[in-house]
Amino acid sequence: MIKKLKGPLWLQVLIAMALGLMTGLLLAPSGAGFLSEPAVEHVIPWIALPGNIFLALIKMVVIPLVFTSIVLGLSSSPDPEFLRKAAFRIFPYFVATTVIAIAIGIGLALLI
């Protein structure tokens, strides 16, 4: 039986980050060099697999959740005037946040 982890979540996250950093330094050819460059190229996809699956699952859950919450929130009002006002407020907000996100993404891509 697996023992439950004790301690606050932030501490568990910091410990996991430190363990990941140490593992990366131990396995990297430029770090401790336990693995050669060709071996690292074969190991990296397997190490990254759980993280990629986790991110894909989050994307799969979050997008429909946000969409349905917006649709249900708007459809719960029987007043057509409220829907019109809400649309005129929400649409510019979505456009502005999308433009800001795109600008940040392009800026970081050009910087890196």
C-alpha atoms as one frame of an Amber mdcrd trajectory, in Angstrom:
protein
   0.000   0.000   0.000   1.300   3.454  -0.905   1.827   5.878   1.950   0.220
   9.284   1.499   2.660  12.129   1.075   2.708  14.478   4.019   3.405  18.165
   3.900   2.062  21.144   2.023   1.615  20.965  -1.729   4.070  23.800  -2.418
   6.811  21.857  -0.624   6.037  18.710  -2.617   6.237  20.723  -5.841   9.590
  22.232  -4.854  10.968  18.798  -3.953   9.771  17.373  -7.291  11.381  20.284
  -9.158  14.669  19.749  -7.329  14.572  16.010  -8.078  13.874  16.732 -11.755
  16.764  19.192 -11.916  19.129  16.716 -10.280  18.012  13.934 -12.622  18.567
  16.184 -15.628  22.029  17.172 -14.441  22.973  13.551 -13.778  21.772  12.268
 -17.151  22.897  15.176 -19.354  26.135  14.666 -21.293  27.200  18.202 -20.337
  26.344  17.580 -16.669  27.565  14.512 -14.783  27.536  12.630 -18.079  26.076
   9.277 -17.030  24.587   8.953 -20.522  26.151   9.599 -23.917  24.537  11.920
 -26.461  22.983   9.104 -28.552  21.617   7.455 -25.407  20.110  10.741 -24.240
  18.301  11.128 -27.569  16.600   7.783 -26.941  15.826   8.402 -23.257  14.417
  11.952 -23.492  11.117  11.036 -25.220  10.386   8.431 -22.542  11.119  10.862
 -19.716   8.959  13.546 -21.357   6.048  11.175 -22.055   4.223  11.486 -18.673
   4.416  15.282 -18.793   3.132  15.394 -22.368   0.241  13.086 -21.502  -0.624
  15.242 -18.473  -0.646  18.437 -20.544  -2.791  16.810 -23.240  -5.296  15.679
 -20.605  -5.481  19.181 -19.136  -6.127  20.651 -22.592  -8.777  18.018 -23.199
 -10.629  18.977 -20.002 -10.132  22.746 -19.759 -11.291  23.844 -23.218 -14.709
  22.112 -23.094 -15.147  23.202 -19.468 -14.577  26.877 -20.293 -16.784  26.687
 -23.382 -19.697  25.037 -21.567 -19.469  27.413 -18.607 -19.680  30.411 -20.945
 -22.574  28.944 -22.927 -24.496  27.931 -19.801 -23.874  31.298 -18.183 -25.178
  33.185 -21.193 -28.103  30.874 -21.839 -29.311  31.068 -18.236 -30.591  34.599
 -18.782 -34.022  34.905 -20.381 -33.470  38.621 -21.102 -32.267  39.204 -24.702
 -31.073  42.692 -23.769 -28.696  41.220 -21.187 -27.295  38.838 -23.803 -26.647
  41.749 -26.154 -24.910  43.766 -23.427 -22.897  40.757 -22.313 -21.777  40.032
 -25.873 -20.600  43.623 -26.360 -18.597  43.371 -23.129 -17.243  39.845 -23.499
 -16.192  39.922 -27.159 -13.688  42.802 -26.813 -12.303  41.143 -23.677 -11.660
  37.874 -25.505 -10.112  39.682 -28.456  -7.877  41.786 -26.205  -6.670  38.843
 -24.124  -6.014  36.818 -27.283  -3.985  39.660 -28.802  -1.980  40.018 -25.568
  -1.330  36.254 -25.434  -0.207  36.226 -29.069   2.074  39.210 -28.479   3.653
  37.540 -25.434   4.127  34.283 -27.368   5.701  35.965 -30.390   7.858  38.158
 -28.156   9.192  35.207 -26.190   9.761  33.184 -29.366  11.789  36.030 -30.890
  13.699  36.556 -27.645  14.611  32.910 -27.224
